[in-house]
Amino acid sequence: MSMIINLIIYLVVFGLIWWLVGMLPLPSPVAQIVRVLFIILLIAIILSAFGIVPGIHLPRFYT
């Protein structure tokens, strides 16, 4: 149960950061690079939350 709550907290924070960065007036090539990096980070968060990628450690907000 705590794993799901931690994942929800990370996804909410990630979504807020994505929204704030999306509001920045970035040039098109930079915006595409940032979008790809955010997608890779999102995949890493989801995989590490379920323990599939053990090398990425995310701190726990809820125990």
N, C-alpha and C positions, 0 to 999 in steps of 0.2 A: 504494500500500500504506500509506503514512504517513497518507493522508487517512482511511482506514478505521480505523486505530489511534487517530487523534485523535478521530474520531467516537465510538468505543467509550469512550474515556476521558471525553469530555464527557457521554455518556449515563449512565455509571456515577455520575459526580459529581452529575449532575442528578437521578438516581433517589434517591441518598442524601439530597440536600437535600429532595426531594419527600417522602420517607418521614419525615424529621425534622419538617418543617413539618406533615405530616399528623397527627403525634402531639400537636401543640399543641391545647389546648382552646379553639378559636376559635368565636365565635358563627356561626350558620348563614350569614347574609349575607356575612360576612367570608370564611368558608371558600369560598364559591362564587366570590367575586371572586379570591381567591388561586388557586383551581383554574383559572380562566379565564386568569389571567396566566401560570401555569406551562405551560398548553397552548400559549399564544402563544409563550412562550420556547422550548419544545420544537420547535415548527415552525420558528422562526427559526434554531435551532441546526442542524437537519437541512438546511434550505435553504442556509444559509451554508457548511456543510461541503462541499456539492457544488458551490458556486460559483454557485448560481442567484440568490442575493441578494448582490450584491457589496458593498453598503453596510455590512453587518455583518461586522466583522473579528474572528475568534476567534484568539487566540494558539495557536501550535503547541506541543504537549507533546512530540511525537516527530517527529524529522526524518529 
